[in-house]
Each structure stands twice: as structure tokens, then as C-alpha cells.
């Protein structure tokens, strides 16, 4: 008994000597958390400032926007800016929003279909040239878009797809980056589920559509969000392809406010607000899937 008591007292003294003077459990970690949250809060404010300025100026007059001094919000909001924006005959904003929605939705759907099937084939179906095709897909990521811009335009023009949905959508359907992410994700998908489906008589593609796809919702949502945002924000290609105002996307319509001889800042900010609202709603509803999907991708080779 005395030996046990002596051992405990010796251990307690050793532990006490090993801790620095003034040590308090959890103080260091709490201070680190405060520092991290402070930095994140500052970064969040910096990123939100442009959105705040768009929201403020979208309901202000041109005189208030250009007036010296600081104004948090207009004392008399100009709610008519939005109605004037959609009534402007020079800029078909409603048609541009519809075009952007059609292009973004169809591009997202096509990219999901092509890239998920390609990624699954490269990850799961054994064939001799799978690695060569995968390296070819990776090589496309290293080619600047400016190099393929002119050949793509010549091809689309020769097909008669200028000012047409086909010219806006089809060239952007396949994404090497999305195919790469899909392959990496499917490499980490549990093989046991697919093997059980194969035992039940399903083929590779049957297991893909009935087992893999229904259990990959978060990842597919992440790919969909990334593709949708990229298609919605695309500017240079729609600018070149869309020769008539009826084929403009919302980004091209926004650029007309900057190239006009007289620029209405209030209408410009109102148009910017209308253009970013769909992206804000998409991100707010799908941000959880975006984070989970990217985290599940992994880096398995």
C-alpha cells in the first residue's frame, strides 16, 4: 500500500514539474481559435464589400453614386431601377437571363453525363488504353483556352451555329477537370457495393446507374455547382458567338452598359445584382454538398 502511494505522489510531482508555470488547460487552443476566427471574419468582410456596394448602388440614383462622401444606403431607395432595367429596349435583360439559364442548365446536365461516365469508365472498366486516355485528359488541362479558341470558333461558324444555343452549349459540354475529379472519386467508391450488384446480374453500367450514381449525390452536386457557375459567368465565348441581342447571355448584356456612350451607373449595378442573384441562391442551397463533394474526391491514383 505504501509503495503504491509513494509511486502516485512521485508521478504527480513529475507531471507538475513537466508543465510550465502558469499553464492552464485549453488556453492556448482557445487563443488560436480566436485568432483564426478573427482572420476569417476580416476576410469575409473584405469579400462581402463588393456585394454590399452592388446592393447599395442598385437602389441609388446616379447622383448619389457619384456624390462625394460615404453613404451606407440611399435614404430614398430608387426601386424603379429594376423596372427601367427590364424596360430598356437596347438591352434585352429578360431574354439574356433566360439564355444564361438555358445555357447553364444544359451545359451542367451534359457535363455531368459525359464526365461521370468517362470518369467511371477510366476508374472501373479495365482496358488496355485506359491510362493513356486518362493522361490525354490531363494533357487537355495544360492547354490554354486561348489556343483552342480560334479553331473552336471556325468549327462552330462552319456548322452555322453562330447566335445559336448549339454554339453556346456544345463546345463546353466536356470538362477535363470534371472528368479528372470523377475518376478520382470513383476510384475511392466502395467496390463491395458494385460487386454485390454484379452478383445480382448487373453489368458495369447497370451498377453505375443503379448503385454508384444514387450514392454519389454530394459529389455530383459539387460538380454541378462548379459547372453551373462557370457556364453562367462565361463571357468571352458567348460574346463572340452571340451576334444578335436575342442570343446574348447576361454577362454579354452587362458589358453593353460599359461600352455605351452614356453609362447609367444605377442601371449597371441593378443589372449586376440581377446577374449574381441566381448564383447566390444556388450556392446557399448547395454549399453543403459542394464542401462534402470536394472533400470526398480524394487524390487516389
C-alpha positions in Angstrom: 0.0 0.0 0.0 2.8 2.4 1.0 4.7 1.6 -2.2 1.6 2.4 -4.3 1.0 5.7 -2.5 4.7 6.7 -3.0 4.5 5.9 -6.7 1.4 8.1 -7.2 2.9 11.0 -5.3 6.1 10.7 -7.4 4.1 10.7 -10.6 2.1 13.7 -9.6 5.2 15.7 -8.8 6.8 14.7 -12.1 3.7 15.8 -14.0 3.6 19.1 -12.1 7.3 19.8 -12.9 6.7 19.0 -16.6 4.0 21.7 -17.0 5.2 25.3 -17.4 4.5 27.9 -14.8 1.1 29.5 -15.4 -0.2 26.6 -17.5 -3.9 26.4 -17.9 -5.6 23.7 -20.0 -7.3 24.9 -23.2 -6.0 28.5 -23.1 -3.6 28.0 -26.0 -6.2 26.3 -28.2 -8.8 29.0 -27.3 -6.4 31.8 -28.3 -5.6 30.0 -31.6 -9.3 29.7 -32.3 -9.9 33.4 -31.7 -7.0 34.3 -34.0 -8.3 32.0 -36.8 -11.9 33.3 -36.4 -10.6 36.9 -36.5 -8.7 36.4 -39.7 -11.7 34.6 -41.3 -14.0 37.4 -40.2 -11.8 40.0 -41.7 -11.5 38.0 -45.0 -15.3 37.6 -45.0 -15.8 41.3 -44.7 -13.4 42.0 -47.5 -15.1 39.5 -49.8 -18.6 40.9 -48.9 -17.7 44.6 -49.5 -18.2 44.3 -53.4 -21.6 42.6 -52.9 -22.6 45.3 -50.4 -21.7 48.1 -52.9 -23.7 46.3 -55.7 -26.7 46.1 -53.4 -26.4 49.7 -52.2 -25.9 51.2 -55.6 -28.5 49.1 -57.3 -31.2 51.1 -55.5 -29.5 54.5 -55.6 -29.6 57.3 -58.2 -26.6 58.2 -60.4 -26.1 61.4 -58.5 -26.0 59.5 -55.2 -23.5 57.0 -56.5 -21.1 59.7 -57.8 -21.6 62.1 -54.9 -18.6 62.7 -52.6 -18.7 61.3 -49.1 -19.8 58.0 -47.8 -23.4 56.7 -47.9 -24.4 53.4 -46.3 -27.7 53.2 -48.1 -29.8 55.6 -50.1 -32.3 57.5 -47.9 -34.9 57.2 -50.7 -34.3 53.9 -52.5 -34.8 54.0 -56.2 -36.9 50.9 -56.6 -37.6 51.9 -60.2 -34.1 51.0 -61.3 -35.1 47.3 -61.8 -38.2 48.2 -63.8 -36.2 50.5 -66.0 -33.6 47.8 -66.5 -36.1 45.4 -67.9 -37.9 48.1 -69.9 -34.7 49.2 -71.7 -35.1 48.2 -75.4 -31.4 48.4 -76.1 -30.5 45.7 -73.6 -32.9 42.6 -73.6 -32.2 41.7 -69.9 -35.0 39.3 -69.5 -34.0 37.4 -72.7 -30.4 37.4 -71.6 -31.3 35.9 -68.2 -33.3 33.2 -70.0 -30.4 32.5 -72.4 -28.0 32.2 -69.5 -30.3 29.9 -67.6 -30.8 27.6 -70.6 -27.1 27.5 -71.4 -26.0 26.9 -67.8 -28.6 24.2 -67.1 -28.0 22.3 -70.3 -24.2 22.6 -70.0 -24.3 21.3 -66.5 -26.5 18.4 -67.4 -24.4 17.5 -70.4 -21.1 17.8 -68.4 -22.5 15.6 -65.6 -23.5 12.9 -68.0 -20.3 12.9 -70.1 -17.8 13.4 -67.3 -19.3 11.0 -64.9 -19.5 8.2 -67.5 -16.0 9.0 -68.7 -14.6 9.1 -65.2 -16.3 5.8 -64.2 -15.0 4.1 -67.3 -11.5 5.2 -66.6 -11.7 4.2 -62.9 -13.6 0.9 -63.1 -13.6 -0.7 -66.5 -10.3 -2.5 -67.2 -9.0 -1.9 -70.8 -5.5 -1.6 -72.2 -5.5 2.1 -73.1 -7.3 3.4 -70.0 -4.2 5.1 -68.6 -3.3 6.6 -72.0 -6.7 8.2 -72.3 -6.5 9.4 -68.8 -3.1 11.1 -69.5 -4.6 12.6 -72.6 -7.5 14.1 -70.5 -4.9 15.5 -68.1 -3.0 17.0 -71.0 -6.0 19.0 -72.0 -5.9 20.8 -68.7 -2.4 22.1 -69.6 -3.6 23.7 -72.9 -4.6 27.3 -72.5 -8.1 28.1 -73.7 -6.8 30.8 -76.0 -5.1 28.2 -78.2 -8.3 26.3 -78.9 -10.5 29.4 -79.1 -9.9 30.2 -82.8 -10.2 26.6 -84.0 -13.4 26.2 -82.0 -14.9 29.4 -83.5 -14.0 28.3 -87.0 -15.7 24.9 -86.5 -18.8 26.5 -84.9 -19.0 29.0 -87.7 -18.7 26.4 -90.4 -21.5 24.4 -88.8 -23.8 27.5 -88.8 -24.1 27.6 -85.1 -23.4 31.4 -84.6 -26.1 33.1 -82.4 -27.4 29.6 -81.7 -27.8 27.6 -78.5 -25.8 24.8 -80.0 -22.8 27.0 -80.5 -23.1 28.3 -76.9 -23.5 24.8 -75.3 -21.9 22.0 -77.2 -18.3 23.3 -77.2 -18.3 23.5 -73.4 -20.0 20.2 -72.7 -16.9 18.2 -71.8 -14.6 19.3 -69.0 -11.3 17.6 -68.5 -11.2 18.9 -64.9 -14.6 17.4 -64.1 -13.6 14.1 -65.7 -10.4 14.0 -63.6 -12.4 14.7 -60.4 -14.9 12.0 -61.3 -12.2 9.4 -61.9 -10.6 10.2 -58.6 -13.9 10.0 -56.8 -14.9 6.7 -58.4 -11.5 5.2 -57.5 -12.5 5.6 -53.9 -16.0 4.3 -54.2 -16.6 1.1 -52.2 -16.1 -1.9 -54.6 -18.2 -4.1 -52.3 -21.4 -2.3 -53.4 -20.6 -2.8 -57.1 -19.5 -6.4 -56.6 -22.9 -7.1 -54.9 -24.7 -5.5 -57.9 -22.6 -7.6 -60.3 -23.6 -10.8 -58.4 -27.2 -9.8 -58.9 -26.6 -9.8 -62.6 -26.0 -6.1 -63.3 -23.4 -5.0 -65.9 -20.8 -2.3 -65.2 -23.1 0.4 -66.5 -26.1 -1.1 -64.7 -24.2 -0.9 -61.4 -23.1 2.6 -62.3 -26.6 3.9 -62.9 -28.4 1.9 -60.1 -25.8 1.9 -57.4 -23.0 4.4 -57.9 -24.9 7.4 -59.1 -27.6 7.2 -56.3 -24.9 7.0 -53.7 -22.8 9.9 -55.1 -25.3 12.8 -54.6 -23.0 15.1 -52.7 -20.2 14.7 -55.2 -22.4 15.2 -58.3 -23.9 18.2 -56.7 -20.5 19.7 -56.2 -19.6 19.1 -59.9 -23.0 20.6 -60.9 -22.4 23.8 -58.9 -18.9 24.3 -60.3 -20.1 23.7 -63.8 -23.2 25.9 -63.4 -21.2 28.8 -62.0 -18.6 28.5 -64.8 -21.3 28.4 -67.5 -23.3 31.3 -66.0 -20.2 33.5 -65.7 -18.8 32.7 -69.1 -18.3 35.9 -71.1 -15.7 35.7 -74.0 -17.2 32.7 -75.8 -20.8 34.0 -75.7 -19.6 37.4 -76.7 -18.0 36.0 -79.9 -20.8 33.5 -80.7 -23.8 35.8 -79.9 -24.0 38.1 -82.8 -27.6 39.3 -82.2 -29.1 40.7 -79.0 -31.5 37.8 -78.9 -28.7 35.4 -78.3 -26.8 37.4 -75.6 -26.2 35.9 -72.2 -26.5 38.0 -69.1 -22.7 38.6 -69.0 -22.7 40.0 -72.5 -25.7 42.2 -71.7 -23.8 43.6 -68.7 -20.9 44.5 -71.0 -23.1 46.7 -73.1 -23.6 49.1 -70.2 -19.8 49.7 -70.2 -19.5 50.2 -73.9 -22.4 52.6 -74.3 -21.6 56.3 -74.8 -23.6 57.3 -71.7 -23.3 54.9 -68.8 -26.1 54.7 -66.2 -24.3 53.5 -63.1 -27.6 52.8 -61.3 -28.7 50.5 -64.2 -25.3 48.9 -64.3 -25.4 48.0 -60.6 -29.0 46.9 -60.9 -28.1 44.6 -63.8 -25.1 43.2 -61.8 -27.4 42.5 -58.8 -29.8 40.6 -61.1 -26.9 38.7 -62.6 -25.5 37.4 -59.3 -28.7 36.6 -57.5 -29.2 33.1 -59.2 -25.6 32.2 -58.2 -26.2 33.3 -54.7 -29.3 31.1 -54.3 -27.6 28.1 -56.0 -24.6 28.4 -53.6 -26.8 28.9 -50.5 -28.9 25.8 -51.2 -26.0 23.6 -52.3 -23.0 24.8 -50.3 -23.1 21.8 -48.0 -23.0 19.4 -51.0 -20.2 21.5 -52.5 -17.9 21.1 -49.5 -18.7 17.4 -49.0 -18.3 16.6 -52.7 -14.9 18.2 -53.0 -13.7 16.6 -49.7 -14.8 13.2 -51.0 -12.9 13.5 -54.2 -9.6 12.4 -52.7 -6.3 12.1 -54.6 -6.1 8.3 -55.3 -4.1 7.4 -58.4 
